[in-house]
């Protein structure tokens, strides 16, 4: 009788363990067009994958796992795996395009006659006066000031920048702005739950930890890879160093 009871307990325990194993969940991204692969990260398991060209994907999950969908083309999205999702054949995920809003839109006075309206719209060709279009980001205020203060055409500015120390201040400001941009980009890729639940980092320490990581030589290179899983591994590796640093 005791052996039978023990066997039943073992079967129940085995069934419980089996229920905790991750299964391969198939999914599909619902979008008009997918220009670049979308990263799907299982935050709980710290594993990830990317979509196929048609938007389909497969990833190992179990109930209560948190999935992160990240892409330069779409807005970041998180999905908690539920029993209902596990019972479904395909997880369909709808992503919203990450659009850059314009500060101002100017509308022409249109009459309704398309042919006539097109003729009246004035166009400007920068090439006519020798200006070529560029895809480079415009200079920041600090960068413009530094260029003006470093120009050989302005000897007074050169002397002022050297004597006042303003040039060095501008260089530091530019570097700080560059690091801040990288830090905020890194935080966009990785959800706060990874820091607080996986790394057990207090929420008020996340930005401090990211700025600490930004001083590491390979931080910029890792952020520019646009791969959340790579960043997560990097953060996990740097956490013990950070904890020792804040103790001192």
C-alpha positions as a LaTeX table, in Angstrom:
\begin{tabular}{lrrr}
\hline
Residue & $x$ (\AA) & $y$ (\AA) & $z$ (\AA) \\
\hline
Unk1 & 0.00 & 0.00 & 0.00 \\
Unk2 & 2.83 & 2.35 & 0.89 \\
Unk3 & 4.60 & 1.60 & $-2.37$ \\
Unk4 & 1.40 & 2.34 & $-4.33$ \\
Unk5 & 1.00 & 5.69 & $-2.52$ \\
Unk6 & 4.64 & 6.52 & $-3.24$ \\
Unk7 & 4.18 & 5.66 & $-6.92$ \\
Unk8 & 1.10 & 7.89 & $-7.17$ \\
Unk9 & 3.02 & 10.79 & $-5.59$ \\
Unk10 & 5.88 & 10.30 & $-8.03$ \\
Unk11 & 3.46 & 10.34 & $-10.98$ \\
Unk12 & 1.84 & 13.57 & $-9.75$ \\
Unk13 & 5.25 & 15.16 & $-9.19$ \\
Unk14 & 6.42 & 14.04 & $-12.65$ \\
Unk15 & 3.28 & 15.46 & $-14.24$ \\
Unk16 & 3.90 & 18.76 & $-12.46$ \\
Unk17 & 7.49 & 18.88 & $-13.76$ \\
Unk18 & 6.32 & 18.04 & $-17.26$ \\
Unk19 & 3.78 & 20.86 & $-17.14$ \\
Unk20 & 6.61 & 23.26 & $-16.37$ \\
Unk21 & 8.63 & 22.30 & $-19.48$ \\
Unk22 & 8.66 & 24.88 & $-22.24$ \\
Unk23 & 6.94 & 24.09 & $-25.52$ \\
Unk24 & 7.56 & 25.45 & $-29.01$ \\
Unk25 & 5.05 & 28.20 & $-29.67$ \\
Unk26 & 4.46 & 29.20 & $-33.27$ \\
Unk27 & 3.53 & 32.77 & $-34.08$ \\
Unk28 & 2.93 & 35.29 & $-36.81$ \\
Unk29 & 3.44 & 39.05 & $-37.00$ \\
Unk30 & 0.47 & 40.90 & $-38.47$ \\
Unk31 & 1.77 & 43.88 & $-40.44$ \\
Unk32 & 1.46 & 45.34 & $-43.93$ \\
Unk33 & 5.17 & 44.92 & $-44.61$ \\
Unk34 & 8.19 & 43.76 & $-42.62$ \\
Unk35 & 11.33 & 45.51 & $-43.81$ \\
Unk36 & 13.72 & 44.00 & $-41.25$ \\
Unk37 & 13.70 & 40.94 & $-38.95$ \\
Unk38 & 11.84 & 41.42 & $-35.66$ \\
Unk39 & 13.51 & 40.26 & $-32.45$ \\
Unk40 & 11.36 & 38.07 & $-30.19$ \\
Unk41 & 12.90 & 37.74 & $-26.73$ \\
Unk42 & 11.66 & 35.44 & $-23.97$ \\
Unk43 & 12.59 & 37.70 & $-21.07$ \\
Unk44 & 11.89 & 35.00 & $-18.47$ \\
Unk45 & 14.03 & 32.34 & $-20.16$ \\
Unk46 & 16.59 & 34.83 & $-21.54$ \\
Unk47 & 16.33 & 33.27 & $-24.99$ \\
Unk48 & 15.36 & 34.78 & $-28.29$ \\
Unk49 & 14.75 & 34.39 & $-31.98$ \\
Unk50 & 13.94 & 36.48 & $-35.06$ \\
Unk51 & 11.08 & 36.38 & $-37.53$ \\
Unk52 & 11.23 & 34.84 & $-40.96$ \\
Unk53 & 10.77 & 37.06 & $-44.02$ \\
Unk54 & 7.01 & 36.38 & $-43.97$ \\
Unk55 & 6.68 & 37.35 & $-40.30$ \\
Unk56 & 6.41 & 33.83 & $-38.90$ \\
Unk57 & 8.41 & 32.71 & $-35.86$ \\
Unk58 & 8.80 & 29.92 & $-33.30$ \\
Unk59 & 10.01 & 30.28 & $-29.72$ \\
Unk60 & 10.05 & 28.08 & $-26.61$ \\
Unk61 & 7.63 & 29.28 & $-23.91$ \\
Unk62 & 5.63 & 28.21 & $-20.91$ \\
Unk63 & 2.83 & 29.87 & $-18.97$ \\
Unk64 & 3.70 & 33.26 & $-17.40$ \\
Unk65 & 6.75 & 33.79 & $-19.62$ \\
Unk66 & 7.12 & 37.39 & $-20.82$ \\
Unk67 & 7.83 & 37.92 & $-24.53$ \\
Unk68 & 9.30 & 41.13 & $-25.92$ \\
Unk69 & 8.87 & 42.09 & $-29.58$ \\
Unk70 & 11.46 & 44.66 & $-30.65$ \\
Unk71 & 12.22 & 46.20 & $-34.02$ \\
Unk72 & 13.45 & 49.49 & $-35.47$ \\
Unk73 & 10.36 & 49.50 & $-37.70$ \\
Unk74 & 7.67 & 48.87 & $-35.06$ \\
Unk75 & 6.86 & 49.99 & $-31.54$ \\
Unk76 & 8.06 & 47.72 & $-28.74$ \\
Unk77 & 5.44 & 45.26 & $-27.46$ \\
Unk78 & 5.30 & 42.83 & $-24.53$ \\
Unk79 & 3.05 & 39.77 & $-24.27$ \\
Unk80 & 2.52 & 37.56 & $-21.21$ \\
Unk81 & 2.08 & 33.90 & $-22.15$ \\
Unk82 & $-1.24$ & 32.57 & $-20.83$ \\
Unk83 & $-2.88$ & 29.15 & $-20.87$ \\
Unk84 & $-5.13$ & 30.40 & $-23.68$ \\
Unk85 & $-2.12$ & 31.33 & $-25.82$ \\
Unk86 & $-0.51$ & 27.93 & $-25.17$ \\
Unk87 & $-3.67$ & 26.15 & $-26.30$ \\
Unk88 & $-3.81$ & 28.15 & $-29.53$ \\
Unk89 & $-2.05$ & 26.86 & $-32.62$ \\
Unk90 & $-0.58$ & 30.20 & $-33.67$ \\
Unk91 & 0.08 & 33.35 & $-31.62$ \\
Unk92 & $-0.89$ & 36.29 & $-33.83$ \\
Unk93 & 0.86 & 39.53 & $-32.85$ \\
Unk94 & $-0.18$ & 42.91 & $-34.23$ \\
Unk95 & 2.56 & 45.55 & $-34.13$ \\
Unk96 & 2.18 & 49.29 & $-34.57$ \\
Unk97 & 4.62 & 51.12 & $-36.83$ \\
Unk98 & 7.04 & 53.42 & $-35.04$ \\
Unk99 & 6.35 & 56.68 & $-36.83$ \\
Unk100 & 8.28 & 59.91 & $-36.32$ \\
Unk101 & 5.85 & 62.74 & $-35.76$ \\
Unk102 & 6.37 & 66.05 & $-37.57$ \\
Unk103 & 6.39 & 69.20 & $-35.48$ \\
Unk104 & 4.56 & 71.16 & $-38.15$ \\
Unk105 & 2.67 & 70.33 & $-41.33$ \\
Unk106 & 2.00 & 73.02 & $-43.92$ \\
Unk107 & $-0.93$ & 72.48 & $-46.29$ \\
Unk108 & $-1.21$ & 74.14 & $-49.67$ \\
Unk109 & $-4.42$ & 75.89 & $-50.69$ \\
Unk110 & $-5.89$ & 73.32 & $-53.06$ \\
Unk111 & $-8.75$ & 73.90 & $-55.47$ \\
Unk112 & $-9.69$ & 70.29 & $-56.07$ \\
Unk113 & $-8.35$ & 70.26 & $-59.63$ \\
Unk114 & $-5.33$ & 67.96 & $-59.31$ \\
Unk115 & $-3.63$ & 68.97 & $-62.57$ \\
Unk116 & $-3.97$ & 72.68 & $-61.78$ \\
Unk117 & $-2.88$ & 72.29 & $-58.13$ \\
Unk118 & 0.28 & 70.38 & $-59.07$ \\
Unk119 & 1.36 & 73.14 & $-61.44$ \\
Unk120 & 0.91 & 75.79 & $-58.73$ \\
Unk121 & 2.94 & 73.98 & $-56.06$ \\
Unk122 & 6.43 & 75.49 & $-55.94$ \\
Unk123 & 9.38 & 73.14 & $-55.62$ \\
Unk124 & 12.99 & 73.79 & $-54.67$ \\
Unk125 & 16.04 & 71.96 & $-55.96$ \\
Unk126 & 19.00 & 72.42 & $-53.54$ \\
Unk127 & 21.35 & 71.21 & $-56.27$ \\
Unk128 & 20.72 & 74.39 & $-58.29$ \\
Unk129 & 22.59 & 76.51 & $-55.76$ \\
Unk130 & 25.16 & 73.87 & $-54.92$ \\
Unk131 & 23.58 & 72.30 & $-51.81$ \\
Unk132 & 23.36 & 68.52 & $-51.85$ \\
Unk133 & 20.80 & 66.66 & $-49.77$ \\
Unk134 & 22.35 & 64.73 & $-46.88$ \\
Unk135 & 21.11 & 61.90 & $-44.67$ \\
Unk136 & 23.38 & 62.99 & $-41.81$ \\
Unk137 & 21.76 & 64.14 & $-38.58$ \\
Unk138 & 21.87 & 67.92 & $-38.05$ \\
Unk139 & 24.43 & 69.21 & $-35.58$ \\
Unk140 & 23.33 & 69.89 & $-32.02$ \\
Unk141 & 23.60 & 73.38 & $-30.51$ \\
Unk142 & 26.78 & 72.39 & $-28.68$ \\
Unk143 & 28.31 & 70.96 & $-31.86$ \\
Unk144 & 27.52 & 74.10 & $-33.84$ \\
Unk145 & 29.08 & 76.27 & $-31.14$ \\
Unk146 & 32.19 & 74.07 & $-31.10$ \\
Unk147 & 32.56 & 74.28 & $-34.90$ \\
Unk148 & 32.21 & 78.06 & $-34.80$ \\
Unk149 & 34.72 & 78.32 & $-31.96$ \\
Unk150 & 37.22 & 76.08 & $-33.76$ \\
Unk151 & 37.14 & 77.77 & $-37.16$ \\
Unk152 & 40.45 & 79.28 & $-38.43$ \\
Unk153 & 38.31 & 81.95 & $-40.06$ \\
Unk154 & 37.47 & 83.28 & $-36.61$ \\
Unk155 & 40.75 & 83.82 & $-34.73$ \\
Unk156 & 38.95 & 85.70 & $-31.95$ \\
Unk157 & 36.70 & 82.70 & $-31.37$ \\
Unk158 & 39.72 & 80.41 & $-31.29$ \\
Unk159 & 41.45 & 82.53 & $-28.68$ \\
Unk160 & 38.29 & 82.93 & $-26.58$ \\
Unk161 & 37.59 & 79.19 & $-26.65$ \\
Unk162 & 41.13 & 78.36 & $-25.54$ \\
Unk163 & 41.39 & 80.97 & $-22.78$ \\
Unk164 & 37.88 & 80.60 & $-21.33$ \\
Unk165 & 37.83 & 76.81 & $-21.37$ \\
Unk166 & 34.53 & 76.97 & $-23.23$ \\
Unk167 & 35.76 & 74.63 & $-25.95$ \\
Unk168 & 36.50 & 71.86 & $-23.43$ \\
Unk169 & 33.11 & 72.37 & $-21.78$ \\
Unk170 & 31.40 & 71.99 & $-25.16$ \\
Unk171 & 33.36 & 68.79 & $-25.89$ \\
Unk172 & 32.25 & 67.32 & $-22.56$ \\
Unk173 & 28.65 & 68.35 & $-23.22$ \\
Unk174 & 28.72 & 66.69 & $-26.65$ \\
Unk175 & 30.13 & 63.48 & $-25.18$ \\
Unk176 & 27.51 & 63.48 & $-22.41$ \\
Unk177 & 24.73 & 63.95 & $-24.98$ \\
Unk178 & 26.10 & 61.06 & $-27.04$ \\
Unk179 & 26.19 & 58.75 & $-24.01$ \\
Unk180 & 22.68 & 59.80 & $-22.95$ \\
Unk181 & 21.32 & 58.98 & $-26.41$ \\
Unk182 & 22.90 & 55.50 & $-26.23$ \\
Unk183 & 21.54 & 54.91 & $-22.72$ \\
Unk184 & 17.96 & 55.81 & $-23.69$ \\
Unk185 & 18.20 & 53.69 & $-26.83$ \\
Unk186 & 19.38 & 50.71 & $-24.75$ \\
Unk187 & 16.48 & 51.15 & $-22.33$ \\
Unk188 & 14.02 & 51.14 & $-25.24$ \\
Unk189 & 15.30 & 47.70 & $-26.30$ \\
Unk190 & 15.13 & 46.04 & $-22.86$ \\
Unk191 & 11.97 & 46.21 & $-20.68$ \\
Unk192 & 12.15 & 47.32 & $-17.07$ \\
Unk193 & 10.93 & 43.88 & $-15.94$ \\
Unk194 & 14.24 & 42.37 & $-17.02$ \\
Unk195 & 16.16 & 44.70 & $-14.72$ \\
Unk196 & 13.80 & 44.43 & $-11.75$ \\
Unk197 & 12.71 & 40.77 & $-11.95$ \\
Unk198 & 15.62 & 38.99 & $-13.63$ \\
Unk199 & 18.57 & 41.10 & $-12.47$ \\
Unk200 & 16.80 & 42.07 & $-9.20$ \\
Unk201 & 17.86 & 45.67 & $-9.70$ \\
Unk202 & 15.75 & 48.33 & $-7.91$ \\
Unk203 & 13.74 & 50.40 & $-10.39$ \\
Unk204 & 15.34 & 53.62 & $-9.14$ \\
Unk205 & 18.78 & 52.19 & $-10.00$ \\
Unk206 & 18.08 & 51.26 & $-13.65$ \\
Unk207 & 19.28 & 54.53 & $-15.19$ \\
Unk208 & 22.30 & 54.67 & $-12.87$ \\
Unk209 & 23.21 & 51.13 & $-13.92$ \\
Unk210 & 22.79 & 51.98 & $-17.63$ \\
Unk211 & 25.03 & 55.04 & $-17.33$ \\
Unk212 & 27.61 & 52.86 & $-15.58$ \\
Unk213 & 27.45 & 50.40 & $-18.49$ \\
Unk214 & 27.71 & 53.25 & $-21.03$ \\
Unk215 & 31.28 & 53.91 & $-19.86$ \\
Unk216 & 32.38 & 50.44 & $-20.97$ \\
Unk217 & 34.34 & 50.39 & $-24.27$ \\
Unk218 & 31.97 & 48.06 & $-26.17$ \\
Unk219 & 28.66 & 49.59 & $-24.99$ \\
Unk220 & 28.12 & 51.74 & $-28.08$ \\
Unk221 & 28.92 & 48.84 & $-30.42$ \\
Unk222 & 26.42 & 46.55 & $-28.65$ \\
Unk223 & 23.62 & 49.15 & $-28.68$ \\
Unk224 & 24.10 & 49.78 & $-32.40$ \\
Unk225 & 23.59 & 46.07 & $-33.11$ \\
Unk226 & 19.89 & 46.60 & $-32.26$ \\
Unk227 & 19.78 & 43.16 & $-30.62$ \\
Unk228 & 18.02 & 43.11 & $-27.20$ \\
Unk229 & 19.30 & 39.62 & $-26.38$ \\
Unk230 & 22.93 & 40.70 & $-26.80$ \\
Unk231 & 22.30 & 43.70 & $-24.52$ \\
Unk232 & 20.63 & 41.52 & $-21.91$ \\
Unk233 & 23.65 & 39.22 & $-21.77$ \\
Unk234 & 25.92 & 42.26 & $-21.48$ \\
Unk235 & 23.87 & 43.73 & $-18.62$ \\
Unk236 & 23.83 & 40.40 & $-16.80$ \\
Unk237 & 27.62 & 40.23 & $-17.06$ \\
Unk238 & 28.13 & 43.81 & $-15.80$ \\
Unk239 & 25.71 & 43.65 & $-12.86$ \\
Unk240 & 28.22 & 42.12 & $-10.35$ \\
Unk241 & 30.75 & 44.82 & $-11.28$ \\
Unk242 & 28.13 & 47.52 & $-10.74$ \\
Unk243 & 27.11 & 46.11 & $-7.36$ \\
Unk244 & 30.74 & 46.17 & $-6.24$ \\
Unk245 & 31.13 & 49.69 & $-7.59$ \\
Unk246 & 28.20 & 51.15 & $-5.62$ \\
Unk247 & 29.42 & 49.44 & $-2.43$ \\
Unk248 & 32.65 & 51.45 & $-2.44$ \\
\hline
\end{tabular}
